[in-house]
């Protein structure tokens, strides 16, 4: 592996120190309002009251922390997946009649957790694909940013590099070779291929289900910057935004690669609601106690994603 790639990856073994501290601060603050729920190895299952003589509409929600929505009020801080009962899967299920929600989203999940166990201490969360059956009617999936520590690189390592060159573009300079080869862009391509494989497996296990790929929201503005909220170097804002957009494009292409795949365009819907905006859907580097963890969605973003999903349904 080229040395230029090893350095950022090694520095992000557990995220950048500053980001870790802030994320922990968010967790500890939110813990003050923890529920009394106990850790569980089972996925979150909630069923509305079905009509007599009818089978429930089975909805399986898959993804990472942008689906689990940890930090949004109602977060279960005990089992490692950090799901909020006010995340968009729950909001969708609350609106659809006679719906059984099986939410296997998990903070920190990467694409390989579609097939692999997600461990949290002594708790083992089964592969997310295991939640599917031939009776599944709806699947939503949003995954990819944790592969190759991509998110941690953009908002952890890049923020560290900005300290030495706040006016320049140190992250872009580190990750793009003079030949134009972009380490992160290449990894987004690989993530897209992994997502396509996951979608093929979803289709095989749930042949009659509608499959919706949910994109990530815009995190940075088209122009300008807000270093108090996102401490990147000024010149790195366009680069990080570009990777954000490439990830959404990869998710769209994956959705279009399978029969019946559909794309929920949260990226487009969130224009004007980036972290720097007056009405952000995602918190910045400072966690907002009882509302959102650092660099994670507010409840308003989850409501917007639920509305977009319901509009498609």
C-alpha positions as CSV (number, residue, x, y, z in Angstrom):
1,X,0.0,0.0,0.0
2,X,1.4,3.5,-0.9
3,X,2.9,5.4,2.0
4,X,0.7,8.3,1.3
5,X,-2.4,6.3,2.2
6,X,-0.9,4.4,5.2
7,X,-0.3,7.6,7.1
8,X,-3.8,8.9,7.2
9,X,-5.2,5.4,7.9
10,X,-2.8,4.8,10.8
11,X,-3.6,8.1,12.3
12,X,-7.3,7.2,12.3
13,X,-7.1,3.9,14.1
14,X,-9.6,5.2,16.6
15,X,-10.5,8.5,14.8
16,X,-8.6,11.7,15.4
17,X,-8.0,12.4,19.1
18,X,-10.1,15.6,19.0
19,X,-13.0,13.9,17.3
20,X,-12.9,11.0,19.7
21,X,-13.0,13.3,22.7
22,X,-16.0,15.2,21.3
23,X,-17.9,12.1,20.4
24,X,-17.3,10.7,23.9
25,X,-18.5,14.0,25.3
26,X,-21.7,13.7,23.3
27,X,-22.2,10.1,24.5
28,X,-21.6,10.9,28.2
29,X,-23.9,13.9,28.1
30,X,-26.7,11.9,26.4
31,X,-26.2,9.1,28.9
32,X,-27.8,11.3,31.5
33,X,-31.1,10.6,29.9
34,X,-30.6,7.0,29.1
35,X,-33.6,4.7,29.1
36,X,-33.8,1.6,31.3
37,X,-33.6,-0.8,28.3
38,X,-31.2,-3.6,28.7
39,X,-28.6,-4.7,26.1
40,X,-29.9,-7.2,23.6
41,X,-28.4,-9.3,20.9
42,X,-31.7,-9.2,18.9
43,X,-32.6,-6.5,16.3
44,X,-35.1,-3.9,17.2
45,X,-38.5,-5.2,16.3
46,X,-41.7,-3.2,16.6
47,X,-45.1,-4.2,15.2
48,X,-48.1,-1.9,14.9
49,X,-51.5,-3.5,15.6
50,X,-52.3,-5.5,12.4
51,X,-55.9,-5.6,11.1
52,X,-57.7,-8.8,12.0
53,X,-56.9,-11.6,9.5
54,X,-54.1,-9.7,7.8
55,X,-50.3,-10.3,7.7
56,X,-48.1,-7.4,8.8
57,X,-46.1,-5.4,6.2
58,X,-42.5,-6.4,7.0
59,X,-40.0,-3.6,6.8
60,X,-36.3,-4.3,7.4
61,X,-34.1,-1.2,8.0
62,X,-30.3,-1.6,7.4
63,X,-27.4,0.8,7.8
64,X,-25.0,2.7,10.0
65,X,-25.3,5.6,12.5
66,X,-27.1,7.8,9.9
67,X,-29.9,5.3,10.1
68,X,-29.6,4.4,13.7
69,X,-29.5,8.1,14.5
70,X,-27.5,7.9,17.7
71,X,-27.8,11.2,19.6
72,X,-31.3,11.8,18.5
73,X,-33.6,11.7,21.6
74,X,-34.6,8.2,22.5
75,X,-31.2,6.6,21.8
76,X,-30.5,3.3,23.4
77,X,-26.9,3.8,24.6
78,X,-26.4,0.3,26.0
79,X,-26.1,-2.2,23.2
80,X,-23.5,-0.5,20.9
81,X,-25.8,0.0,17.9
82,X,-27.1,3.2,19.5
83,X,-30.5,3.3,17.7
84,X,-33.0,6.0,18.4
85,X,-36.6,5.0,18.6
86,X,-37.2,8.3,16.7
87,X,-34.9,7.4,13.7
88,X,-36.4,7.4,10.2
89,X,-37.2,3.7,10.1
90,X,-39.4,4.1,13.2
91,X,-41.0,7.2,11.7
92,X,-41.8,5.4,8.5
93,X,-43.2,2.4,10.3
94,X,-45.3,4.6,12.5
95,X,-47.0,6.0,9.4
96,X,-47.5,2.7,7.4
97,X,-50.4,0.7,8.7
98,X,-50.0,-2.9,9.9
99,X,-46.2,-2.7,9.7
100,X,-43.6,-4.9,11.5
101,X,-40.3,-3.0,11.7
102,X,-37.1,-5.0,12.0
103,X,-34.4,-2.4,12.5
104,X,-30.9,-3.8,12.3
105,X,-29.1,-0.5,11.7
106,X,-26.0,-0.1,13.8
107,X,-23.6,2.7,14.5
108,X,-20.2,2.0,13.2
109,X,-21.4,-0.6,10.7
110,X,-19.6,-0.9,7.4
111,X,-20.7,-2.8,4.2
112,X,-19.0,-6.0,5.5
113,X,-21.5,-6.1,8.4
114,X,-24.1,-7.0,5.9
115,X,-22.4,-10.5,6.1
116,X,-20.3,-10.3,9.3
117,X,-21.2,-10.1,13.0
118,X,-20.9,-6.6,14.6
119,X,-19.3,-6.9,18.0
120,X,-19.8,-4.6,21.0
121,X,-18.0,-6.0,24.0
122,X,-19.7,-9.3,24.8
123,X,-22.7,-8.5,22.6
124,X,-22.8,-9.8,19.1
125,X,-25.1,-8.2,16.6
126,X,-25.9,-10.7,13.7
127,X,-25.1,-9.9,10.1
128,X,-27.7,-7.4,8.9
129,X,-28.7,-9.6,5.9
130,X,-29.9,-12.3,8.4
131,X,-32.9,-10.2,9.1
132,X,-34.3,-10.8,5.6
133,X,-36.8,-13.5,4.6
134,X,-38.9,-14.1,1.5
135,X,-41.8,-12.4,3.4
136,X,-39.9,-9.1,3.6
137,X,-41.9,-6.3,1.9
138,X,-39.6,-3.3,2.2
139,X,-35.9,-2.8,2.7
140,X,-34.1,0.5,3.3
141,X,-30.3,0.6,3.3
142,X,-27.7,3.4,3.8
143,X,-24.2,2.2,4.3
144,X,-20.6,2.9,3.2
145,X,-19.1,5.9,5.0
146,X,-17.4,3.6,7.6
147,X,-15.6,1.5,5.0
148,X,-11.9,2.4,4.8
149,X,-12.5,4.8,7.7
150,X,-13.7,7.2,5.0
151,X,-15.8,9.4,7.3
152,X,-13.1,9.4,10.0
153,X,-10.6,10.5,7.4
154,X,-12.7,13.4,6.1
155,X,-13.7,14.8,9.5
156,X,-10.9,13.5,11.7
157,X,-7.6,13.2,9.9
158,X,-8.3,16.1,7.6
159,X,-9.2,18.3,10.6
160,X,-5.9,17.4,12.2
161,X,-4.0,18.3,9.0
162,X,-5.8,21.6,8.9
163,X,-4.2,22.7,12.2
164,X,-0.9,23.2,10.4
165,X,-2.3,24.8,7.2
166,X,-5.7,26.3,7.9
167,X,-5.7,28.5,4.8
168,X,-4.5,25.8,2.4
169,X,-5.7,22.4,1.3
170,X,-3.5,19.9,3.2
171,X,-5.9,17.0,3.1
172,X,-6.4,17.2,-0.7
173,X,-2.7,17.7,-1.1
174,X,-2.0,14.5,0.9
175,X,-4.6,12.3,-0.7
176,X,-4.4,13.3,-4.4
177,X,-1.2,12.4,-6.2
178,X,0.4,14.8,-8.8
179,X,-0.9,12.4,-11.4
180,X,-4.4,13.0,-10.3
181,X,-4.9,9.7,-8.6
182,X,-7.3,10.3,-5.7
183,X,-7.0,7.7,-2.8
184,X,-10.5,8.5,-1.4
185,X,-12.3,8.7,-4.7
186,X,-10.9,5.3,-5.6
187,X,-12.2,3.9,-2.3
188,X,-15.6,5.3,-3.0
189,X,-15.7,3.3,-6.2
190,X,-14.9,0.1,-4.2
191,X,-17.6,0.9,-1.7
192,X,-20.0,1.3,-4.5
193,X,-19.1,-2.2,-5.8
194,X,-19.6,-3.6,-2.3
195,X,-23.0,-2.0,-2.0
196,X,-24.0,-3.5,-5.3
197,X,-23.0,-7.0,-4.0
198,X,-25.1,-6.4,-0.8
199,X,-28.1,-5.3,-2.9
200,X,-27.9,-8.5,-5.0
201,X,-27.9,-10.5,-1.8
202,X,-30.8,-8.5,-0.5
203,X,-32.8,-9.2,-3.7
204,X,-32.0,-12.9,-3.5
205,X,-33.1,-13.2,0.1
206,X,-36.1,-10.9,-0.2
207,X,-37.3,-11.4,-3.8
208,X,-40.6,-9.6,-3.5
209,X,-39.3,-6.6,-1.5
210,X,-39.0,-3.0,-2.5
211,X,-35.4,-2.0,-2.0
212,X,-34.7,1.6,-1.3
213,X,-31.1,2.9,-1.1
214,X,-31.0,6.0,1.1
215,X,-28.2,8.5,0.4
216,X,-26.3,10.6,2.9
217,X,-27.2,14.3,3.4
218,X,-25.0,17.2,2.2
219,X,-22.6,18.1,5.0
220,X,-20.8,21.1,3.5
221,X,-21.9,24.2,1.6
222,X,-21.3,24.7,-2.1
223,X,-19.3,27.8,-1.3
224,X,-17.8,29.3,1.9
225,X,-16.9,27.6,5.1
226,X,-17.6,27.5,8.9
227,X,-14.4,26.4,10.6
228,X,-16.0,26.8,14.0
229,X,-18.4,23.9,13.1
230,X,-16.2,22.0,10.7
231,X,-12.5,22.7,11.4
232,X,-11.2,21.7,7.9
233,X,-8.7,23.9,6.1
234,X,-10.5,26.4,3.9
235,X,-9.1,24.9,0.7
236,X,-10.3,21.4,1.7
237,X,-14.0,22.3,1.9
238,X,-14.5,21.7,-1.9
239,X,-12.6,18.4,-1.8
240,X,-14.5,17.0,1.2
241,X,-17.8,18.1,-0.3
242,X,-16.8,16.4,-3.6
243,X,-16.2,13.1,-1.8
244,X,-19.6,13.5,-0.1
245,X,-21.2,13.9,-3.6
246,X,-19.3,10.9,-5.1
247,X,-20.5,8.7,-2.3
248,X,-24.1,9.7,-3.1
249,X,-23.5,9.0,-6.8
250,X,-22.1,5.6,-5.9
251,X,-25.2,4.8,-3.9
252,X,-27.5,5.9,-6.8
253,X,-25.6,3.7,-9.2
254,X,-25.8,0.8,-6.9
255,X,-29.6,1.3,-6.6
256,X,-29.9,1.4,-10.4
257,X,-27.8,-1.8,-10.7
258,X,-30.5,-4.2,-9.4
259,X,-33.9,-5.0,-10.7
260,X,-36.4,-2.8,-8.8
261,X,-33.8,-0.9,-6.9
262,X,-34.8,2.7,-5.9
263,X,-32.9,5.7,-4.7
264,X,-34.0,8.1,-1.9
265,X,-32.1,11.3,-2.7
266,X,-31.4,12.8,0.7
267,X,-28.4,14.5,-0.8
268,X,-30.5,16.7,-3.1
269,X,-33.1,17.3,-0.5
270,X,-30.6,18.6,2.0
271,X,-29.1,21.4,-0.1
272,X,-29.3,24.5,2.1
273,X,-29.3,22.4,5.2
274,X,-25.5,21.6,5.5
275,X,-23.6,21.9,8.7
276,X,-22.7,25.6,8.0
277,X,-26.3,26.7,7.2
278,X,-28.7,28.6,9.3
279,X,-30.9,25.5,9.4
280,X,-28.5,22.5,9.6
281,X,-29.8,18.9,9.5
282,X,-26.5,17.6,10.9
283,X,-24.5,18.8,13.9
284,X,-20.9,20.0,13.6
285,X,-17.9,19.1,15.6
286,X,-19.6,20.3,18.8
287,X,-22.2,17.7,19.9
288,X,-25.6,19.2,20.8
289,X,-26.7,17.6,24.1
290,X,-30.0,15.7,23.9
291,X,-30.2,16.5,20.1
292,X,-27.3,15.0,18.1
293,X,-23.9,13.6,18.4
294,X,-20.9,15.3,16.6
295,X,-21.3,15.1,12.8
296,X,-24.6,13.2,13.1
297,X,-28.1,14.0,12.2
298,X,-30.7,16.0,14.1
299,X,-34.2,14.8,14.5
300,X,-35.3,17.2,11.7
301,X,-33.1,15.3,9.2
302,X,-34.6,11.9,10.2
303,X,-38.1,13.4,9.7
304,X,-37.1,14.6,6.3
305,X,-35.6,11.2,5.3
306,X,-38.8,9.5,6.5
307,X,-40.9,11.9,4.5
308,X,-38.9,11.3,1.3
309,X,-39.2,7.6,1.9
310,X,-42.9,7.7,2.4
311,X,-43.4,9.9,-0.7
312,X,-41.8,7.1,-2.7
313,X,-44.0,4.4,-1.0
